[in-house]
Amino acid sequence: MTEYKEEDFLMLSGIQHFVFCKRQWALIEIEEQWADNLRTIEGNILHQRAHEGPTLESRGQLLISREMRVFSAKLGISGICDVVEFHRCTQQEGISLFQKEGFYRVVPVEYKKGEPKISDADRLQLVAQAVCLEEMLCTDIPYGYLYYGATRHREKVEITQEFRQKLENVCAQMHDLFQRRHTPMVKRTKACNACSLKEICLPKLLKRPSVHDYIRRQTGEEEP
């Protein structure tokens, strides 16, 4: 697999946006546009609680790293993990850490507001963090967790081969659009109403008129 140069890395956090809506991702990453709404503000508050600056906390057999910077040259992405837990384990299960005794299993934890989603947007972002950590620490990460603010509950996510392949495809599409500086059109859905970029995106204007509507307007006919 070809590796990307550091100057070509895309934001890891953009994966969630891309899976949710390719146009939203392009407006943010390519056209550098952004707007806050209540949902994004609530999400920022939740992340601020997790991101108190890079720290390493020890709790018995557990080490907790906050705001850990990660990257993957293979996927061409970089970003920050909310929390990475290092669980004390056997030599066969884990890795050694600088100036720490024993061996540790690596478990990424991503914080999200709201409730668990049907789509894989959040899961793929977590898988991306796991892949970055695997590449950086030379280890295998079989699972991670998504913590949702609304339920205050962790969802365990298995880092399967299917998720890894989906992630590779998503990253390849992101790089293709970014290199071409192309902002795609999308089909309007109910999710557009909750998007913070709806006033910038103007999804109603993206709706293609039907041939029937065009003829009706040209002939001056009114709907019955």
LINBELCOR-V661733 format. One record per helix or strand of 3 or more residues. SS is the DSSP state (helix for helix, strand for strand). FROM is the first residue (numbers start at 1). LEN is the number of residues. Records with the same first field share a line. If there is no record, write none. Layout:
BEGIN
SS = FROM-LEN / FROM-LEN
END
This chain:
BEGIN
helix = 6-3 / 14-7 / 22-8 / 38-13 / 121-17 / 161-20 / 190-5 / 198-4 / 203-4 / 211-9
strand = 55-5 / 62-11 / 77-13 / 103-10 / 143-6 / 153-6
END
